[in-house]
Amino acid sequence: MNKILLIILTTSFFLCSTGCVFGQEKLLPEEMPADLNIVLTENGGANSFRSISIDAENIKFGSGSGWHSHKKTKREIPPHEVEKLYRVLQENQFDRIKGESAYDFSPQVRNGSIMVFYNKKSIIVFDGSIPERNRERFERVWKAILETAEKYQTEN
């Protein structure tokens, strides 16, 4: 019995020390995919919305209210900015942030999402479904996207 316990503890220690997260596969590749697309959406009250979409060459902004009223803007973005955002995704293990099935519609939740598309794969995380243990990592990614967008939102 003691040998079995020792084997289980040793195996668990080894897995944890190598960075393995039980039950969660690492999805983001080490190198930034050429077809990377990062999308942030936020839905406000009275059918208002905004979106920010960032790919390897462009950043696109969408906003509006109602079904027919929306504004779209597109700007070029340097590759180093996209690579910087990709590093933020990796550092915060965005591919390991898992939402829960229950969605929180409370006023504290902004009703938004961050979606990452690459190599015919997608990672989609909804703000209202994130458990508290993952909230800080999600917020760091959210903030990085907004800070990057802010640099390119105004006409130069």
PASEBA-1860 file (N, C-alpha, C; in nm, 3 decimals):
! residues 156
1> MNKILLII> 0.082/-0.120/0.000/0.000/0.000/0.000/0.087/0.126/0.000 ~ 0.194/0.127/0.080/0.282/0.243/0.085/0.353/0.266/-0.048 ~ 0.387/0.156/-0.118/0.454/0.169/-0.248/0.361/0.233/-0.350 ~ 0.235/0.195/-0.347/0.137/0.253/-0.440/0.121/0.403/-0.413 ~ 0.112/0.440/-0.287/0.100/0.581/-0.250/0.224/0.657/-0.294 ~ 0.341/0.600/-0.274/0.466/0.663/-0.314/0.471/0.682/-0.466 ~ 0.427/0.582/-0.542/0.425/0.593/-0.688/0.328/0.703/-0.732 ~ 0.211/0.709/-0.673/0.113/0.813/-0.707/0.168/0.951/-0.676
9> LTTSFFLC> 0.227/0.969/-0.559/0.283/1.099/-0.521/0.398/1.139/-0.611 ~ 0.486/1.045/-0.642/0.600/1.074/-0.729/0.552/1.112/-0.869 ~ 0.458/1.038/-0.923/0.403/1.068/-1.055/0.336/1.205/-1.056 ~ 0.257/1.234/-0.954/0.190/1.365/-0.945/0.291/1.478/-0.938 ~ 0.396/1.460/-0.857/0.499/1.562/-0.846/0.567/1.585/-0.980 ~ 0.601/1.476/-1.050/0.665/1.487/-1.180/0.577/1.562/-1.280 ~ 0.450/1.526/-1.287/0.359/1.591/-1.381/0.343/1.739/-1.350 ~ 0.329/1.772/-1.223/0.312/1.913/-1.184/0.439/1.993/-1.208
17> STGCVFGQ> 0.554/1.934/-1.184/0.680/2.007/-1.202/0.712/2.031/-1.348 ~ 0.654/1.954/-1.440/0.679/1.975/-1.582/0.578/2.069/-1.645 ~ 0.491/2.126/-1.565/0.397/2.225/-1.617/0.269/2.167/-1.670 ~ 0.245/2.042/-1.650/0.122/1.979/-1.699/0.003/2.025/-1.614 ~ -0.104/2.059/-1.679/-0.227/2.092/-1.610/-0.322/1.976/-1.634 ~ -0.366/1.913/-1.527/-0.451/1.795/-1.540/-0.578/1.827/-1.616 ~ -0.606/1.746/-1.719/-0.731/1.757/-1.792/-0.741/1.874/-1.888 ~ -0.630/1.947/-1.908/-0.638/2.061/-1.998/-0.522/2.055/-2.097
25> EKLLPEEM> -0.556/2.042/-2.223/-0.457/2.033/-2.328/-0.410/2.173/-2.367 ~ -0.282/2.186/-2.391/-0.227/2.312/-2.440/-0.259/2.324/-2.588 ~ -0.327/2.431/-2.626/-0.370/2.446/-2.765/-0.286/2.546/-2.844 ~ -0.235/2.650/-2.780/-0.160/2.752/-2.852/-0.021/2.700/-2.888 ~ 0.015/2.704/-3.016/0.149/2.660/-3.056/0.257/2.757/-3.005 ~ 0.380/2.710/-2.997/0.491/2.794/-2.951/0.511/2.914/-3.045 ~ 0.511/2.888/-3.175/0.527/2.994/-3.274/0.391/3.052/-3.309 ~ 0.386/3.183/-3.328/0.260/3.248/-3.364/0.215/3.200/-3.502
33> PADLNIVL> 0.093/3.149/-3.513/0.042/3.105/-3.644/0.025/3.222/-3.740 ~ 0.052/3.198/-3.866/0.041/3.304/-3.968/-0.103/3.351/-3.984 ~ -0.200/3.262/-3.961/-0.341/3.298/-3.981/-0.411/3.337/-3.850 ~ -0.334/3.378/-3.750/-0.390/3.416/-3.621/-0.491/3.530/-3.635 ~ -0.603/3.517/-3.567/-0.703/3.623/-3.561/-0.756/3.628/-3.417 ~ -0.742/3.744/-3.353/-0.787/3.765/-3.216/-0.906/3.860/-3.223 ~ -1.018/3.821/-3.163/-1.140/3.901/-3.169/-1.192/3.925/-3.028 ~ -1.215/4.050/-2.995/-1.277/4.089/-2.869/-1.413/4.147/-2.903
41> TENGGANS> -1.517/4.101/-2.836/-1.650/4.158/-2.854/-1.705/4.199/-2.720 ~ -1.784/4.305/-2.722/-1.848/4.351/-2.599/-1.988/4.402/-2.634 ~ -2.087/4.347/-2.567/-2.225/4.388/-2.590/-2.270/4.472/-2.474 ~ -2.314/4.593/-2.503/-2.365/4.681/-2.400/-2.516/4.676/-2.395 ~ -2.574/4.764/-2.321/-2.719/4.771/-2.312/-2.780/4.828/-2.438 ~ -2.910/4.813/-2.452/-2.987/4.868/-2.564/-2.929/4.829/-2.700 ~ -2.886/4.704/-2.713/-2.835/4.650/-2.839/-2.707/4.716/-2.889 ~ -2.631/4.782/-2.804/-2.505/4.840/-2.850/-2.396/4.733/-2.844
49> FRSISIDA> -2.297/4.749/-2.929/-2.190/4.651/-2.933/-2.062/4.716/-2.984 ~ -1.952/4.648/-2.958/-1.826/4.686/-3.022/-1.745/4.560/-3.042 ~ -1.659/4.563/-3.142/-1.572/4.450/-3.169/-1.436/4.501/-3.213 ~ -1.334/4.425/-3.179/-1.197/4.453/-3.221/-1.144/4.321/-3.277 ~ -1.097/4.325/-3.399/-1.043/4.204/-3.463/-0.900/4.234/-3.508 ~ -0.806/4.149/-3.466/-0.665/4.171/-3.497/-0.610/4.047/-3.567 ~ -0.555/4.068/-3.687/-0.487/3.959/-3.755/-0.342/4.001/-3.779 ~ -0.270/3.928/-3.861/-0.127/3.954/-3.880/-0.097/4.089/-3.944
57> ENIKFGSG> -0.194/4.150/-4.010/-0.168/4.274/-4.082/-0.259/4.390/-4.045 ~ -0.378/4.360/-3.994/-0.478/4.465/-3.972/-0.544/4.455/-3.837 ~ -0.595/4.569/-3.794/-0.682/4.575/-3.678/-0.811/4.639/-3.726 ~ -0.923/4.576/-3.695/-1.053/4.625/-3.740/-1.140/4.656/-3.620 ~ -1.211/4.766/-3.629/-1.300/4.809/-3.522/-1.443/4.810/-3.574 ~ -1.534/4.760/-3.496/-1.676/4.766/-3.529/-1.751/4.814/-3.407 ~ -1.853/4.894/-3.430/-1.935/4.942/-3.318/-2.071/4.985/-3.371 ~ -2.165/4.997/-3.281/-2.297/5.043/-3.322/-2.402/5.007/-3.222
65> SGWHSHKK> -2.524/5.028/-3.263/-2.639/4.989/-3.181/-2.751/4.949/-3.275 ~ -2.834/4.861/-3.230/-2.942/4.813/-3.315/-2.889/4.721/-3.423 ~ -2.977/4.678/-3.512/-2.938/4.582/-3.614/-2.870/4.645/-3.735 ~ -2.905/4.768/-3.769/-2.858/4.825/-3.895/-2.755/4.934/-3.880 ~ -2.735/4.983/-3.762/-2.644/5.095/-3.741/-2.511/5.044/-3.689 ~ -2.411/5.036/-3.776/-2.280/4.997/-3.728/-2.170/5.064/-3.810 ~ -2.059/5.087/-3.742/-1.946/5.154/-3.802/-1.828/5.056/-3.803 ~ -1.757/5.050/-3.913/-1.639/4.965/-3.922/-1.520/5.047/-3.967
73> TKREIPPH> -1.405/5.023/-3.903/-1.282/5.092/-3.937/-1.171/4.988/-3.944 ~ -1.079/5.006/-4.038/-0.968/4.912/-4.054/-0.837/4.991/-4.060 ~ -0.736/4.942/-3.987/-0.604/5.005/-3.986/-0.497/4.896/-3.999 ~ -0.383/4.934/-4.053/-0.270/4.841/-4.055/-0.209/4.835/-3.916 ~ -0.154/4.719/-3.881/-0.089/4.701/-3.752/0.045/4.631/-3.777 ~ 0.153/4.680/-3.713/0.283/4.616/-3.735/0.289/4.475/-3.673 ~ 0.363/4.386/-3.737/0.372/4.248/-3.688/0.417/4.237/-3.542 ~ 0.507/4.326/-3.497/0.556/4.315/-3.359/0.444/4.337/-3.257
81> EVEKLYRV> 0.343/4.415/-3.292/0.230/4.437/-3.201/0.146/4.309/-3.187 ~ 0.128/4.240/-3.299/0.050/4.116/-3.297/0.128/4.008/-3.222 ~ 0.259/4.002/-3.244/0.343/3.906/-3.173/0.341/3.933/-3.022 ~ 0.340/4.060/-2.985/0.332/4.097/-2.843/0.200/4.047/-2.781 ~ 0.091/4.064/-2.853/-0.038/4.014/-2.805/-0.038/3.862/-2.795 ~ 0.025/3.797/-2.891/0.032/3.651/-2.886/0.108/3.604/-2.763 ~ 0.214/3.675/-2.728/0.289/3.641/-2.607/0.202/3.658/-2.482 ~ 0.117/3.760/-2.482/0.025/3.780/-2.368/-0.071/3.661/-2.358
89> LQENQFDR> -0.121/3.613/-2.472/-0.207/3.495/-2.472/-0.133/3.375/-2.412 ~ -0.008/3.356/-2.454/0.070/3.244/-2.404/0.102/3.258/-2.256 ~ 0.149/3.375/-2.216/0.187/3.398/-2.076/0.070/3.377/-1.980 ~ -0.049/3.408/-2.026/-0.168/3.394/-1.941/-0.241/3.263/-1.967 ~ -0.178/3.174/-2.042/-0.234/3.043/-2.073/-0.381/3.055/-2.114 ~ -0.405/3.143/-2.211/-0.542/3.168/-2.255/-0.610/3.040/-2.303 ~ -0.532/2.951/-2.361/-0.589/2.825/-2.411/-0.634/2.733/-2.298 ~ -0.602/2.766/-2.176/-0.642/2.683/-2.062/-0.748/2.749/-1.975
97> IKGESAYD> -0.795/2.864/-2.015/-0.905/2.929/-1.941/-1.034/2.862/-1.985 ~ -1.098/2.798/-1.894/-1.221/2.725/-1.926/-1.338/2.794/-1.859 ~ -1.441/2.818/-1.936/-1.564/2.873/-1.880/-1.647/2.764/-1.816 ~ -1.739/2.805/-1.735/-1.833/2.711/-1.675/-1.962/2.716/-1.754 ~ -2.047/2.618/-1.735/-2.169/2.612/-1.814/-2.268/2.722/-1.777 ~ -2.271/2.764/-1.652/-2.364/2.869/-1.611/-2.309/3.006/-1.648 ~ -2.389/3.087/-1.713/-2.347/3.221/-1.755/-2.397/3.322/-1.654 ~ -2.311/3.413/-1.613/-2.344/3.515/-1.515/-2.392/3.641/-1.588
105> FSPQVRNG> -2.517/3.678/-1.570/-2.572/3.797/-1.633/-2.576/3.916/-1.539 ~ -2.496/3.913/-1.433/-2.498/4.021/-1.335/-2.439/4.148/-1.394 ~ -2.471/4.265/-1.337/-2.420/4.392/-1.389/-2.267/4.404/-1.385 ~ -2.199/4.326/-1.301/-2.054/4.333/-1.291/-1.984/4.271/-1.413 ~ -2.057/4.191/-1.487/-1.999/4.124/-1.604/-2.031/4.207/-1.728 ~ -1.930/4.231/-1.810/-1.946/4.321/-1.925/-2.011/4.254/-2.046 ~ -2.044/4.126/-2.039/-2.109/4.055/-2.150/-2.023/4.061/-2.277 ~ -1.901/4.014/-2.265/-1.810/4.015/-2.377/-1.744/3.880/-2.397
113> SIMVFYNK> -1.659/3.874/-2.497/-1.587/3.751/-2.525/-1.454/3.783/-2.591 ~ -1.362/3.688/-2.579/-1.237/3.691/-2.653/-1.232/3.560/-2.730 ~ -1.207/3.572/-2.860/-1.199/3.454/-2.946/-1.064/3.455/-3.017 ~ -1.002/3.341/-3.024/-0.873/3.326/-3.092/-0.890/3.217/-3.198 ~ -0.862/3.253/-3.323/-0.874/3.160/-3.435/-0.738/3.142/-3.501 ~ -0.704/3.017/-3.535/-0.578/2.987/-3.603/-0.582/2.842/-3.650 ~ -0.516/2.814/-3.761/-0.502/2.677/-3.813/-0.633/2.597/-3.807 ~ -0.743/2.660/-3.842/-0.876/2.596/-3.839/-0.918/2.553/-3.699
121> KSIIVFDG> -0.862/2.617/-3.598/-0.899/2.591/-3.459/-0.952/2.720/-3.398 ~ -1.023/2.706/-3.288/-1.072/2.824/-3.220/-1.074/2.804/-3.069 ~ -1.048/2.913/-2.998/-1.061/2.917/-2.853/-1.155/3.033/-2.825 ~ -1.266/3.007/-2.761/-1.365/3.110/-2.735/-1.395/3.110/-2.586 ~ -1.377/3.228/-2.524/-1.404/3.241/-2.381/-1.501/3.357/-2.361 ~ -1.615/3.328/-2.299/-1.715/3.429/-2.269/-1.690/3.485/-2.129 ~ -1.694/3.615/-2.118/-1.667/3.684/-1.991/-1.754/3.632/-1.877 ~ -1.881/3.614/-1.902/-1.974/3.576/-1.797/-1.965/3.432/-1.751
129> SIPERNRE> -1.884/3.350/-1.819/-1.877/3.210/-1.781/-1.745/3.174/-1.712 ~ -1.661/3.273/-1.685/-1.529/3.246/-1.630/-1.534/3.233/-1.479 ~ -1.485/3.121/-1.426/-1.478/3.107/-1.281/-1.374/3.204/-1.224 ~ -1.389/3.238/-1.100/-1.303/3.336/-1.035/-1.155/3.299/-1.045 ~ -1.123/3.171/-1.043/-0.983/3.128/-1.047/-0.914/3.166/-1.179 ~ -0.991/3.190/-1.284/-0.935/3.228/-1.414/-0.956/3.375/-1.449 ~ -1.027/3.447/-1.366/-1.065/3.585/-1.395/-0.944/3.676/-1.421 ~ -0.842/3.669/-1.338/-0.728/3.758/-1.350/-0.654/3.740/-1.483
137> RFERVWKA> -0.636/3.615/-1.525/-0.569/3.590/-1.653/-0.651/3.643/-1.770 ~ -0.783/3.622/-1.766/-0.871/3.673/-1.870/-0.862/3.826/-1.876 ~ -0.864/3.891/-1.760/-0.859/4.038/-1.755/-0.728/4.093/-1.811 ~ -0.616/4.023/-1.789/-0.488/4.069/-1.844/-0.490/4.063/-1.997 ~ -0.549/3.958/-2.053/-0.560/3.947/-2.200/-0.654/4.056/-2.252 ~ -0.768/4.075/-2.186/-0.865/4.178/-2.225/-0.798/4.315/-2.229 ~ -0.725/4.347/-2.122/-0.658/4.477/-2.110/-0.553/4.494/-2.220 ~ -0.476/4.391/-2.249/-0.373/4.399/-2.352/-0.434/4.426/-2.490
145> ILETAEKY> -0.545/4.362/-2.520/-0.612/4.385/-2.648/-0.661/4.529/-2.657 ~ -0.724/4.577/-2.549/-0.774/4.716/-2.550/-0.661/4.818/-2.560 ~ -0.551/4.794/-2.491/-0.437/4.886/-2.497/-0.376/4.890/-2.637 ~ -0.368/4.775/-2.700/-0.317/4.770/-2.838/-0.414/4.843/-2.931 ~ -0.541/4.818/-2.916/-0.643/4.881/-3.001/-0.641/5.033/-2.985 ~ -0.622/5.078/-2.864/-0.623/5.223/-2.838/-0.517/5.296/-2.921 ~ -0.405/5.232/-2.946/-0.296/5.293/-3.024/-0.336/5.317/-3.170 ~ -0.431/5.238/-3.221/-0.465/5.243/-3.363/-0.607/5.289/-3.391
153> QTEN> -0.680/5.322/-3.287/-0.820/5.357/-3.305/-0.840/5.495/-3.368 ~ -0.752/5.588/-3.343/-0.768/5.723/-3.397/-0.692/5.736/-3.529 ~ -0.738/5.824/-3.613/-0.671/5.852/-3.740/-0.536/5.917/-3.713 ~ -0.433/5.879/-3.787/-0.301/5.941/-3.774/-0.282/6.040/-3.884
END
